Amino acid sequence: MTFTDILLRLLQGASHTVLITITCSITGLLVGLIIVGLRRLCLTSLRFLLDSYAYIFRAIPVLVLLFMVYFGLPMLGLKVTPLVAMNMSLGLIASAYISEVFRGALDLVDTSEIIAAQSMGMTRAQILMYIEFPQMLRFAFPGLINEFTTILKYSPFAYTVGIPEITKQAMTLTATTMRGVEIYFAVGILYFVIYKTLLMSLHLLERYFRVPGIVPK
């Protein structure tokens, strides 16, 4: 088996790695938006619960939560697929970090714009949707890029619940060929290519949505 053959075999798992990264990133992004939106709109008591969610999920290791979801929920009569388990573990943990990125970005929105919108009669929800959120997302791009790449790095945990992503394919190949150095070197190459593609895509989005006149440092 040549090095090219090894790469081709590993590519069979690359689609699963990309799928896990994208779906968990979307889960983290959407739940993070919901958390920061509710925190901005709701009462102090609910803010305490939302802050507790972020604190708890940032403290739980991804692998521990993944096993709790995938192996624990069936004991309660709720069986989930491996991909759903990844989103309920890695995706929700990512949402806790992303919500903190959003909270910091939201504080960068100029308060004078909020006061001006209030004077025009806009509701709190309208201000959040049309003034704060658009600017928050722009300010949050650097932090989001970091979190999305972190999700990619945690995606190999999917092999523990049976998803045949790159790491799972590498383990199978190593067991049959005993050429671990070459195989895991190829794994590193594939992860770098996926990472670089993800990074370039996010930077293109950042440039597209960048506020005119603001030059990043």
Residue frames as a rotation matrix with the C-alpha (Angstrom) as fourth column:
MET 1
0.579 0.815 0.000 0.00
0.815 -0.579 0.000 0.00
0.000 0.000 -1.000 0.00
THR 2
-0.374 -0.716 0.589 1.49
0.708 -0.630 -0.317 3.34
0.599 0.299 0.743 -1.09
PHE 3
-0.829 0.025 -0.559 1.23
0.403 -0.665 -0.628 6.64
-0.387 -0.746 0.541 0.79
THR 4
-0.794 0.578 -0.191 -1.34
-0.568 -0.590 0.574 7.78
0.219 0.564 0.796 -1.80
ASP 5
-0.308 0.681 -0.664 -3.45
0.177 0.727 0.663 4.70
0.935 0.087 -0.345 -1.07
ILE 6
-0.559 0.043 -0.828 -3.31
0.828 0.083 -0.554 5.56
0.045 -0.996 -0.082 2.64
LEU 7
-0.928 0.197 -0.315 -4.51
-0.148 -0.974 -0.171 9.11
-0.341 -0.112 0.933 1.94
LEU 8
-0.592 0.736 -0.330 -7.36
-0.484 0.003 0.875 7.82
0.645 0.677 0.354 -0.22
ARG 9
-0.296 0.466 -0.834 -8.47
0.612 0.763 0.209 5.41
0.734 -0.448 -0.511 2.51
LEU 10
-0.682 -0.026 -0.731 -8.37
0.669 -0.426 -0.609 8.18
-0.296 -0.904 0.308 5.09
LEU 11
-0.937 0.346 -0.054 -10.39
-0.332 -0.832 0.445 10.45
0.109 0.434 0.894 2.81
GLN 12
-0.384 0.829 -0.407 -13.31
0.319 0.532 0.784 8.07
0.867 0.171 -0.469 3.32
GLY 13
-0.022 0.345 -0.938 -13.50
0.999 0.048 -0.005 9.38
0.043 -0.937 -0.345 6.88
ALA 14
-0.907 -0.416 -0.067 -12.85
0.418 -0.908 -0.019 13.03
-0.053 -0.045 0.998 6.00
SER 15
-0.470 0.805 0.363 -16.48
-0.007 -0.414 0.910 13.62
0.883 0.425 0.200 5.02
HIS 16
0.390 0.597 -0.701 -17.58
0.696 0.308 0.649 12.50
0.603 -0.741 -0.296 8.50
THR 17
-0.367 -0.614 -0.699 -15.02
0.904 -0.413 -0.112 14.80
-0.220 -0.673 0.706 10.10
VAL 18
-0.950 0.043 0.309 -16.27
0.093 -0.906 0.414 17.76
0.298 0.422 0.856 8.06
LEU 19
-0.082 0.996 -0.024 -19.91
0.186 0.039 0.982 16.87
0.979 0.076 -0.188 8.80
ILE 20
0.246 0.112 -0.963 -19.26
0.946 0.188 0.264 16.70
0.210 -0.976 -0.059 12.54
THR 21
-0.705 -0.608 -0.364 -17.38
0.668 -0.742 -0.056 20.01
-0.237 -0.283 0.930 12.49
ILE 22
-0.812 0.428 0.396 -20.10
-0.035 -0.713 0.700 21.81
0.582 0.555 0.594 10.52
THR 23
0.131 0.961 -0.243 -23.10
0.306 0.194 0.932 20.46
0.943 -0.196 -0.269 12.45
CYS 24
0.160 -0.128 -0.979 -21.52
0.986 0.062 0.153 21.00
0.041 -0.990 0.136 15.87
SER 25
-0.876 -0.477 -0.065 -20.46
0.475 -0.879 0.044 24.52
-0.078 0.008 0.997 14.84
ILE 26
-0.510 0.776 0.371 -24.02
-0.060 -0.463 0.885 25.31
0.858 0.428 0.282 13.74
THR 27
0.354 0.622 -0.699 -25.40
0.658 0.365 0.658 23.90
0.665 -0.693 -0.280 17.00
GLY 28
-0.242 -0.548 -0.800 -22.93
0.949 -0.304 -0.079 25.93
-0.200 -0.779 0.594 19.03
LEU 29
-0.948 -0.132 0.291 -23.66
0.230 -0.913 0.336 29.09
0.221 0.386 0.896 17.03
LEU 30
-0.216 0.955 0.205 -27.45
0.033 -0.203 0.979 28.85
0.976 0.218 0.013 17.24
VAL 31
0.449 0.369 -0.814 -27.59
0.775 0.291 0.560 27.90
0.444 -0.882 -0.156 20.94
GLY 32
-0.503 -0.713 -0.489 -25.00
0.848 -0.517 -0.120 30.58
-0.167 -0.475 0.864 21.71
LEU 33
-0.810 0.284 0.513 -27.17
0.044 -0.843 0.536 33.18
0.585 0.456 0.670 19.95
ILE 34
0.231 0.953 -0.195 -30.23
0.265 0.131 0.955 32.06
0.936 -0.273 -0.222 21.90
ILE 35
0.171 -0.236 -0.957 -28.35
0.978 0.156 0.136 32.25
0.117 -0.959 0.257 25.20
VAL 36
-0.803 -0.552 -0.225 -26.96
0.576 -0.815 -0.056 35.75
-0.152 -0.175 0.973 24.62
GLY 37
-0.597 0.663 0.452 -30.32
-0.007 -0.568 0.823 36.97
0.802 0.488 0.344 23.27
LEU 38
0.414 0.771 -0.485 -32.26
0.486 0.264 0.833 35.68
0.770 -0.580 -0.265 26.28
ARG 39
-0.127 -0.547 -0.828 -29.63
0.989 -0.130 -0.066 37.03
-0.072 -0.827 0.557 28.65
ARG 40
-0.940 -0.264 0.216 -30.03
0.303 -0.937 0.172 40.46
0.157 0.227 0.961 27.07
LEU 41
-0.463 0.845 0.267 -33.84
-0.210 -0.397 0.893 40.44
0.861 0.358 0.362 27.09
CYS 42
0.266 0.710 -0.652 -34.87
0.335 0.566 0.753 38.54
0.904 -0.419 -0.087 30.21
LEU 43
0.839 0.206 0.504 -35.04
-0.370 -0.462 0.806 38.98
0.399 -0.862 -0.311 33.95
THR 44
0.006 -0.911 0.411 -32.16
-0.971 -0.104 -0.216 38.58
0.240 -0.398 -0.885 36.39
SER 45
0.232 0.142 0.962 -33.38
-0.614 0.789 0.031 35.16
-0.755 -0.598 0.270 37.58
LEU 46
0.955 0.130 0.267 -33.19
0.122 0.649 -0.751 33.72
-0.271 0.750 0.604 34.06
ARG 47
0.587 -0.808 -0.037 -29.80
-0.580 -0.389 -0.716 35.33
0.564 0.442 -0.697 33.52
PHE 48
0.026 -0.557 0.830 -28.54
-0.934 0.283 0.219 33.37
-0.357 -0.781 -0.513 36.51
LEU 49
0.560 0.255 0.788 -29.69
-0.064 0.962 -0.266 30.11
-0.826 0.098 0.555 34.89
LEU 50
0.979 -0.200 0.031 -28.10
0.034 0.011 -0.999 31.07
0.199 0.980 0.018 31.57
ASP 51
0.298 -0.913 0.277 -24.82
-0.875 -0.378 -0.304 31.98
0.383 -0.152 -0.911 33.27
SER 52
0.132 -0.181 0.975 -24.95
-0.674 0.705 0.222 28.67
-0.727 -0.686 -0.029 35.15
TYR 53
0.911 0.226 0.346 -25.43
0.101 0.690 -0.717 26.81
-0.401 0.688 0.605 31.85
ALA 54
0.737 -0.675 -0.034 -22.34
-0.318 -0.301 -0.899 28.47
0.597 0.673 -0.436 30.38
TYR 55
0.080 -0.731 0.678 -20.30
-0.996 -0.085 0.026 27.80
0.039 -0.677 -0.735 33.53
ILE 56
0.345 0.127 0.930 -21.31
-0.442 0.896 0.042 24.12
-0.828 -0.426 0.365 33.81
PHE 57
0.950 0.091 0.298 -20.88
0.196 0.569 -0.798 23.22
-0.243 0.817 0.523 30.15
ARG 58
0.576 -0.817 0.016 -17.47
-0.552 -0.403 -0.730 24.88
0.603 0.411 -0.684 30.01
ALA 59
0.008 -0.571 0.821 -16.39
-0.979 0.162 0.122 22.76
-0.203 -0.805 -0.558 32.97
ILE 60
0.582 0.289 0.760 -17.47
-0.245 0.954 -0.175 19.34
-0.776 -0.085 0.626 31.61
PRO 61
-0.597 -0.801 -0.053 -14.92
-0.358 0.206 0.911 17.49
-0.718 0.562 -0.410 29.41
VAL 62
-0.170 0.534 -0.828 -16.25
-0.985 -0.078 0.152 16.74
0.016 0.842 0.539 25.93
LEU 63
-0.614 -0.140 -0.777 -15.62
-0.333 0.938 0.095 12.99
0.715 0.317 -0.623 26.16
VAL 64
-0.955 0.289 -0.066 -17.38
0.171 0.356 -0.919 12.70
-0.242 -0.889 -0.389 29.52
LEU 65
-0.309 0.890 -0.336 -20.50
-0.570 -0.456 -0.684 14.47
-0.762 -0.020 0.648 28.25
LEU 66
-0.283 0.155 -0.947 -20.43
-0.904 0.287 0.317 12.45
0.321 0.945 0.059 25.02
PHE 67
-0.846 -0.066 -0.529 -20.49
0.046 0.980 -0.195 9.19
0.531 -0.190 -0.826 26.99
MET 68
-0.793 0.604 -0.079 -23.21
0.011 -0.116 -0.993 10.52
-0.609 -0.789 0.086 29.29
VAL 69
-0.148 0.756 -0.638 -25.39
-0.862 -0.415 -0.292 11.34
-0.486 0.507 0.712 26.28
TYR 70
-0.197 0.024 -0.980 -24.67
-0.844 0.505 0.182 8.32
0.499 0.863 -0.080 24.08
PHE 71
-0.642 -0.119 -0.757 -24.55
0.111 0.963 -0.246 5.63
0.758 -0.242 -0.605 26.76
GLY 72
-0.963 0.225 -0.152 -26.61
0.127 -0.122 -0.984 7.27
-0.240 -0.967 0.089 29.50
LEU 73
-0.516 0.810 -0.278 -29.73
-0.828 -0.555 -0.079 8.47
-0.219 0.190 0.957 27.67
PRO 74
-0.347 0.420 -0.839 -30.68
-0.430 0.723 0.540 4.95
0.833 0.548 -0.070 26.44
MET 75
-0.844 0.025 -0.536 -31.02
0.452 0.572 -0.684 3.97
0.289 -0.820 -0.495 30.12
LEU 76
-0.680 0.632 -0.372 -33.75
-0.112 -0.590 -0.799 6.62
-0.725 -0.502 0.473 30.31
GLY 77
0.106 0.744 0.660 -35.43
0.625 0.467 -0.626 5.32
-0.774 0.479 -0.415 27.14
LEU 78
0.837 0.120 -0.534 -33.94
-0.254 -0.779 -0.574 7.97
-0.484 0.616 -0.621 24.86
LYS 79
0.181 -0.783 0.594 -31.63
0.681 0.536 0.499 6.49
-0.709 0.314 0.631 22.23
VAL 80
0.691 -0.026 -0.722 -29.75
-0.377 -0.866 -0.329 8.96
-0.617 0.500 -0.608 20.06
THR 81
0.885 -0.424 0.193 -27.63
0.388 0.442 -0.809 8.51
0.258 0.790 0.556 16.95
PRO 82
0.102 -0.938 -0.332 -23.86
0.964 0.011 0.266 9.09
-0.246 -0.347 0.905 17.17
LEU 83
-0.505 -0.288 0.814 -24.13
0.605 -0.790 0.096 12.37
0.615 0.541 0.573 15.22
VAL 84
0.477 0.742 0.471 -26.87
0.051 -0.558 0.828 13.67
0.877 -0.371 -0.304 17.52
ALA 85
0.764 -0.258 -0.591 -24.78
0.644 0.253 0.722 12.63
-0.037 -0.932 0.360 20.53
MET 86
-0.330 -0.932 0.151 -21.86
0.941 -0.337 -0.022 14.65
0.072 0.135 0.988 19.18
ASN 87
-0.331 0.275 0.903 -24.08
0.221 -0.908 0.357 17.71
0.918 0.317 0.239 18.78
MET 88
0.749 0.660 0.054 -25.54
0.056 -0.144 0.988 17.27
0.660 -0.737 -0.145 22.27
SER 89
0.617 -0.619 -0.486 -22.05
0.717 0.187 0.672 17.11
-0.325 -0.763 0.559 23.74
LEU 90
-0.462 -0.877 0.128 -19.47
0.841 -0.388 0.378 18.93
-0.282 0.283 0.917 21.62
GLY 91
-0.301 0.416 0.858 -22.09
0.581 -0.633 0.511 21.25
0.756 0.653 -0.051 20.11
LEU 92
0.752 0.659 -0.021 -23.54
0.392 -0.422 0.818 22.31
0.530 -0.623 -0.575 23.47
ILE 93
0.347 -0.723 -0.597 -20.13
0.782 -0.129 0.610 22.73
-0.518 -0.678 0.521 25.09
ALA 94
-0.609 -0.550 0.571 -19.14
0.786 -0.517 0.340 24.92
0.108 0.656 0.747 22.13
SER 95
0.184 0.772 0.609 -22.32
0.528 -0.600 0.601 26.96
0.829 0.211 -0.518 22.62
ALA 96
0.760 0.049 -0.648 -21.24
0.633 -0.282 0.721 27.80
-0.147 -0.958 -0.246 26.17
TYR 97
-0.266 -0.931 -0.251 -17.93
0.724 -0.365 0.585 29.21
-0.636 -0.027 0.771 24.93
ILE 98
-0.582 0.081 0.809 -19.54
0.701 -0.453 0.550 30.94
0.411 0.888 0.207 21.95
SER 99
0.552 0.834 0.015 -22.12
0.682 -0.462 0.567 32.61
0.480 -0.302 -0.824 24.19
GLU 100
0.460 -0.479 -0.748 -19.24
0.588 -0.467 0.661 34.19
-0.665 -0.744 0.066 26.13
VAL 101
-0.665 -0.643 0.380 -17.65
0.695 -0.346 0.630 35.34
-0.274 0.683 0.677 22.88
PHE 102
-0.141 0.719 0.681 -20.97
0.697 -0.416 0.584 36.93
0.703 0.557 -0.442 21.94
ARG 103
0.701 0.432 -0.568 -21.36
0.713 -0.437 0.547 38.55
-0.012 -0.789 -0.615 25.35
GLY 104
-0.109 -0.830 -0.548 -17.98
0.589 -0.498 0.637 40.24
-0.801 -0.253 0.543 25.01
ALA 105
-0.773 -0.160 0.614 -18.75
0.628 -0.334 0.703 41.33
0.093 0.929 0.358 21.45
LEU 106
0.217 0.953 0.213 -22.14
0.819 -0.296 0.491 42.69
0.531 0.068 -0.845 22.50
ASP 107
0.488 -0.095 -0.868 -20.47
0.690 -0.566 0.450 44.98
-0.534 -0.819 -0.211 25.03
LEU 108
-0.613 -0.790 -0.008 -18.54
0.581 -0.458 0.673 46.60
-0.536 0.407 0.740 22.16
VAL 109
-0.104 0.659 0.745 -21.73
0.882 -0.285 0.375 47.96
0.460 0.696 -0.552 20.55
ASP 110
-0.890 -0.271 0.367 -21.88
0.149 -0.933 -0.327 51.74
0.431 -0.236 0.871 21.02
THR 111
-0.519 0.709 -0.478 -24.49
0.770 0.146 -0.620 52.58
-0.370 -0.690 -0.622 23.68
SER 112
-0.632 0.278 -0.723 -25.31
-0.290 -0.951 -0.113 55.84
-0.719 0.138 0.681 21.90
GLU 113
-0.813 0.352 -0.464 -26.83
-0.409 0.223 0.885 53.81
0.415 0.909 -0.038 19.04
ILE 114
-0.606 0.604 -0.517 -29.03
0.715 0.699 -0.021 51.92
0.349 -0.383 -0.856 21.50
ILE 115
-0.502 0.396 -0.769 -30.17
0.443 -0.646 -0.622 55.18
-0.743 -0.652 0.149 23.12
ALA 116
-0.767 0.194 -0.611 -30.93
-0.560 -0.667 0.491 56.64
-0.313 0.719 0.621 19.69
ALA 117
-0.765 0.492 -0.416 -33.01
0.023 0.667 0.745 53.58
0.643 0.560 -0.521 18.77
GLN 118
-0.516 0.579 -0.631 -34.93
0.850 0.255 -0.460 53.81
-0.105 -0.774 -0.624 22.04
SER 119
-0.596 0.258 -0.760 -35.69
-0.005 -0.948 -0.318 57.47
-0.803 -0.186 0.566 21.37
MET 120
-0.784 0.301 -0.543 -37.15
-0.601 -0.150 0.785 56.42
0.155 0.942 0.298 18.00
GLY 121
0.121 0.921 0.371 -39.58
-0.972 0.186 -0.145 54.08
-0.202 -0.343 0.917 19.75
MET 122
-0.059 -0.194 -0.979 -37.94
-0.525 0.841 -0.135 50.76
0.849 0.506 -0.152 18.86
THR 123
0.893 0.395 0.215 -38.67
-0.403 0.491 0.772 47.87
0.199 -0.777 0.598 21.21
ARG 124
0.248 -0.829 0.501 -35.95
-0.731 0.179 0.658 46.02
-0.635 -0.530 -0.562 23.10
ALA 125
0.300 -0.085 0.950 -36.30
0.355 0.935 -0.029 43.03
-0.886 0.346 0.310 20.75
GLN 126
0.935 0.071 0.348 -36.04
0.352 -0.303 -0.885 45.27
0.042 0.950 -0.308 17.67
ILE 127
0.659 -0.748 0.081 -32.91
-0.751 -0.650 0.113 46.94
-0.032 -0.135 -0.990 19.02
LEU 128
0.114 -0.611 0.784 -31.36
-0.393 0.697 0.600 43.55
-0.913 -0.376 -0.160 19.68
MET 129
0.423 0.164 0.891 -32.26
0.554 0.731 -0.398 42.16
-0.717 0.662 0.218 16.26
TYR 130
0.804 0.056 0.592 -31.49
0.568 -0.366 -0.737 45.13
0.176 0.929 -0.326 14.02
ILE 131
0.736 -0.542 0.406 -28.75
-0.502 -0.839 -0.211 47.04
0.455 -0.048 -0.889 15.86
GLU 132
0.353 -0.619 0.702 -26.95
-0.834 0.132 0.535 44.90
-0.424 -0.774 -0.470 18.42
PHE 133
0.582 -0.079 0.810 -26.86
0.104 0.994 0.023 41.46
-0.807 0.071 0.587 16.77
PRO 134
0.928 -0.243 0.281 -25.48
0.298 0.033 -0.954 42.59
0.222 0.970 0.103 13.37
GLN 135
0.475 -0.790 0.387 -22.61
-0.675 -0.609 -0.416 44.47
0.565 -0.064 -0.823 15.01
MET 136
0.429 -0.264 0.864 -22.06
-0.727 0.467 0.504 41.76
-0.536 -0.844 0.009 17.62
LEU 137
0.847 -0.065 0.528 -21.56
0.278 0.900 -0.335 39.11
-0.453 0.430 0.781 14.94
ARG 138
0.751 -0.613 0.245 -18.96
0.021 -0.348 -0.937 41.28
0.660 0.709 -0.248 13.20
PHE 139
0.281 -0.655 0.702 -17.05
-0.904 -0.427 -0.037 41.92
0.323 -0.624 -0.712 16.41
ALA 140
0.513 0.029 0.858 -17.25
-0.603 0.724 0.336 38.23
-0.611 -0.689 0.389 17.37
PHE 141
0.865 -0.074 -0.497 -15.61
-0.403 0.486 -0.775 36.84
0.299 0.871 0.391 14.21
PRO 142
-0.138 -0.987 -0.082 -12.08
-0.720 0.157 -0.676 36.38
0.680 -0.034 -0.732 15.65
GLY 143
-0.471 0.017 0.882 -13.44
-0.795 0.424 -0.433 34.52
-0.381 -0.905 -0.187 18.67
LEU 144
0.619 0.768 0.162 -15.78
-0.581 0.587 -0.563 32.43
-0.528 0.255 0.810 16.52
ILE 145
0.498 -0.527 -0.689 -12.90
-0.615 0.346 -0.709 31.38
0.612 0.776 -0.152 14.26
ASN 146
-0.565 -0.748 0.349 -11.05
-0.760 0.307 -0.574 30.13
0.322 -0.589 -0.741 17.32
GLU 147
-0.193 0.572 0.798 -14.06
-0.694 0.495 -0.523 28.19
-0.694 -0.654 0.301 18.61
PHE 148
0.784 0.514 -0.346 -14.85
-0.597 0.477 -0.645 26.58
-0.167 0.713 0.681 15.24
THR 149
0.119 -0.819 -0.562 -11.25
-0.616 0.383 -0.689 25.37
0.779 0.428 -0.458 14.88
THR 150
-0.628 -0.262 0.733 -11.45
-0.769 0.352 -0.533 23.99
-0.118 -0.899 -0.423 18.42
ILE 151
0.406 0.848 0.341 -14.53
-0.679 0.530 -0.508 22.00
-0.612 -0.025 0.791 17.39
LEU 152
0.647 -0.251 -0.720 -12.51
-0.579 0.452 -0.679 20.52
0.495 0.856 0.147 14.53
LYS 153
-0.412 -0.911 0.019 -9.79
-0.671 0.289 -0.683 19.46
0.617 -0.294 -0.730 16.94
TYR 154
-0.522 0.290 0.802 -12.34
-0.684 0.420 -0.597 17.74
-0.510 -0.860 -0.021 19.20
SER 155
0.316 0.745 -0.588 -14.05
-0.948 0.266 -0.172 15.93
0.028 0.612 0.790 16.32
PRO 156
-0.449 -0.519 -0.727 -11.86
-0.530 0.810 -0.251 12.79
0.719 0.273 -0.639 16.67
PHE 157
-0.767 0.233 0.598 -13.85
-0.514 0.334 -0.790 11.92
-0.384 -0.913 -0.137 19.81
ALA 158
0.176 0.909 -0.378 -16.57
-0.974 0.104 -0.202 10.80
-0.145 0.403 0.904 17.38
TYR 159
-0.278 -0.322 -0.905 -14.74
-0.560 0.820 -0.120 7.52
0.780 0.473 -0.409 16.83
THR 160
-0.959 -0.128 0.254 -15.60
-0.285 0.449 -0.847 6.50
-0.006 -0.884 -0.467 20.40
VAL 161
-0.203 0.951 0.232 -19.29
-0.399 0.136 -0.907 6.31
-0.894 -0.276 0.352 19.47
GLY 162
-0.030 0.142 0.989 -18.75
0.504 0.857 -0.107 4.55
-0.863 0.496 -0.097 16.14
ILE 163
0.882 0.292 -0.370 -18.53
-0.140 -0.587 -0.798 7.37
-0.450 0.756 -0.477 13.60
PRO 164
0.455 -0.738 0.498 -15.92
0.803 0.582 0.130 6.34
-0.386 0.340 0.857 10.99
GLU 165
0.969 -0.155 -0.192 -14.16
-0.207 -0.933 -0.293 9.69
-0.134 0.324 -0.937 10.77
ILE 166
0.498 -0.826 -0.265 -10.46
-0.551 -0.065 -0.832 10.17
0.670 0.560 -0.487 9.96
THR 167
-0.254 -0.650 0.716 -9.11
-0.967 0.147 -0.209 8.94
0.031 -0.746 -0.666 13.30
LYS 168
0.395 0.485 0.780 -11.23
-0.501 0.826 -0.260 5.78
-0.770 -0.288 0.569 13.19
GLN 169
0.977 -0.071 -0.203 -10.02
-0.158 0.399 -0.903 5.03
0.145 0.914 0.379 9.68
ALA 170
0.185 -0.979 0.084 -6.44
-0.762 -0.197 -0.617 5.60
0.621 0.050 -0.782 10.81
MET 171
-0.122 -0.182 0.976 -6.80
-0.883 0.468 -0.023 3.19
-0.452 -0.865 -0.218 13.72
THR 172
0.767 0.474 0.431 -8.22
-0.218 0.826 -0.520 0.52
-0.603 0.305 0.737 11.41
LEU 173
0.824 -0.507 -0.253 -5.42
-0.265 0.050 -0.963 0.99
0.501 0.861 -0.093 8.88
THR 174
-0.024 -0.879 0.477 -2.75
-0.946 -0.135 -0.296 0.92
0.324 -0.458 -0.828 11.57
ALA 175
0.173 0.169 0.970 -4.11
-0.680 0.734 -0.007 -2.34
-0.713 -0.658 0.242 12.97
THR 176
0.878 0.268 0.398 -3.99
0.067 0.753 -0.655 -4.02
-0.475 0.601 0.643 9.54
THR 177
0.808 -0.569 0.150 -0.79
0.123 -0.086 -0.989 -2.54
0.576 0.818 0.001 8.06
MET 178
0.603 -0.574 -0.554 1.35
0.720 0.093 0.688 -1.70
-0.343 -0.814 0.469 11.15
ARG 179
-0.336 -0.677 0.655 2.49
0.849 -0.518 -0.100 1.51
0.407 0.522 0.749 9.41
GLY 180
0.395 0.631 -0.668 1.44
0.897 -0.421 0.133 3.94
-0.198 -0.652 -0.732 12.09
VAL 181
-0.345 -0.604 -0.719 4.02
0.418 -0.784 0.458 6.66
-0.840 -0.142 0.523 11.36
GLU 182
-0.969 -0.015 0.245 2.95
0.239 -0.286 0.928 7.06
0.056 0.958 0.281 7.73
ILE 183
-0.219 0.975 0.036 -0.74
0.830 0.166 0.532 6.77
0.513 0.146 -0.846 8.53
TYR 184
0.419 0.419 -0.805 -0.79
0.835 -0.526 0.161 9.39
-0.356 -0.740 -0.570 11.28
PHE 185
-0.670 -0.609 -0.424 1.42
0.288 -0.740 0.608 11.68
-0.684 0.286 0.671 9.22
ALA 186
-0.794 0.472 0.384 -1.28
0.400 -0.069 0.914 11.45
0.458 0.879 -0.134 6.53
VAL 187
0.179 0.864 -0.470 -3.91
0.967 -0.066 0.247 12.15
0.183 -0.498 -0.847 9.21
GLY 188
-0.109 -0.312 -0.944 -2.02
0.574 -0.795 0.197 15.33
-0.811 -0.521 0.266 10.13
ILE 189
-0.964 -0.251 0.082 -1.97
0.196 -0.472 0.860 16.41
-0.177 0.845 0.504 6.50
LEU 190
-0.411 0.884 0.222 -5.72
0.660 0.120 0.742 15.90
0.629 0.451 -0.633 6.10
TYR 191
0.315 0.519 -0.794 -6.54
0.928 -0.346 0.141 17.77
-0.202 -0.781 -0.591 9.31
PHE 192
-0.498 -0.560 -0.663 -4.31
0.370 -0.828 0.421 20.63
-0.785 -0.036 0.619 8.20
VAL 193
-0.925 0.195 0.327 -6.08
0.284 -0.220 0.933 20.81
0.254 0.956 0.148 4.82
ILE 194
0.025 0.990 -0.136 -9.50
0.851 0.051 0.523 20.80
0.524 -0.129 -0.842 6.49
TYR 195
0.154 -0.040 -0.987 -8.34
0.806 -0.572 0.149 23.41
-0.571 -0.819 -0.056 9.01
LYS 196
-0.795 -0.533 -0.290 -6.88
0.266 -0.735 0.624 25.66
-0.546 0.418 0.726 6.32
THR 197
-0.680 0.623 0.387 -10.04
0.463 -0.044 0.885 25.40
0.569 0.781 -0.259 4.21
LEU 198
0.279 0.790 -0.545 -12.20
0.938 -0.104 0.329 26.23
0.203 -0.604 -0.771 7.23
LEU 199
-0.125 -0.426 -0.896 -9.97
0.647 -0.720 0.252 29.17
-0.752 -0.548 0.365 8.14
MET 200
-0.959 -0.259 0.112 -10.01
0.242 -0.546 0.802 30.61
-0.147 0.797 0.586 4.61
SER 201
-0.326 0.921 0.214 -13.80
0.669 0.064 0.740 30.27
0.668 0.385 -0.637 4.40
LEU 202
0.379 0.463 -0.801 -14.29
0.914 -0.321 0.246 32.07
-0.143 -0.826 -0.545 7.72
HIS 203
-0.465 -0.617 -0.636 -11.88
0.453 -0.782 0.427 34.86
-0.761 -0.090 0.643 6.74
LEU 204
-0.868 0.232 0.439 -13.80
0.368 -0.293 0.882 35.37
0.333 0.927 0.170 3.50
LEU 205
0.168 0.972 -0.167 -17.02
0.826 -0.047 0.561 35.69
0.537 -0.232 -0.811 5.51
GLU 206
0.136 -0.194 -0.971 -15.32
0.809 -0.545 0.222 38.12
-0.572 -0.816 0.082 7.88
ARG 207
-0.858 -0.502 -0.111 -14.21
0.325 -0.698 0.639 40.30
-0.398 0.512 0.762 4.96
TYR 208
-0.567 0.713 0.411 -17.69
0.539 -0.056 0.841 40.21
0.623 0.698 -0.353 3.42
PHE 209
0.456 0.851 -0.262 -19.44
0.725 -0.185 0.663 41.32
0.515 -0.492 -0.701 6.62
ARG 210
-0.410 -0.704 -0.579 -16.75
0.906 -0.390 -0.166 43.71
-0.109 -0.593 0.798 7.81
VAL 211
0.633 0.613 -0.473 -17.95
0.579 -0.780 -0.237 47.22
-0.514 -0.124 -0.849 8.65
PRO 212
0.441 -0.477 0.760 -16.58
0.688 -0.364 -0.627 49.67
0.576 0.800 0.168 6.03
GLY 213
0.455 -0.341 0.822 -13.88
-0.347 -0.919 -0.189 51.94
0.820 -0.200 -0.537 7.41
ILE 214
0.697 -0.226 0.680 -12.93
-0.650 0.202 0.733 49.63
-0.303 -0.953 -0.006 10.28
VAL 215
0.277 -0.712 -0.645 -9.51
-0.543 0.438 -0.717 48.07
0.793 0.548 -0.265 9.75
PRO 216
0.969 0.097 -0.229 -8.75
0.111 0.654 0.749 45.09
0.222 -0.751 0.622 11.98
LYS 217
0.523 -0.817 0.243 -5.58
-0.825 -0.415 0.382 45.31
-0.212 -0.401 -0.892 14.07
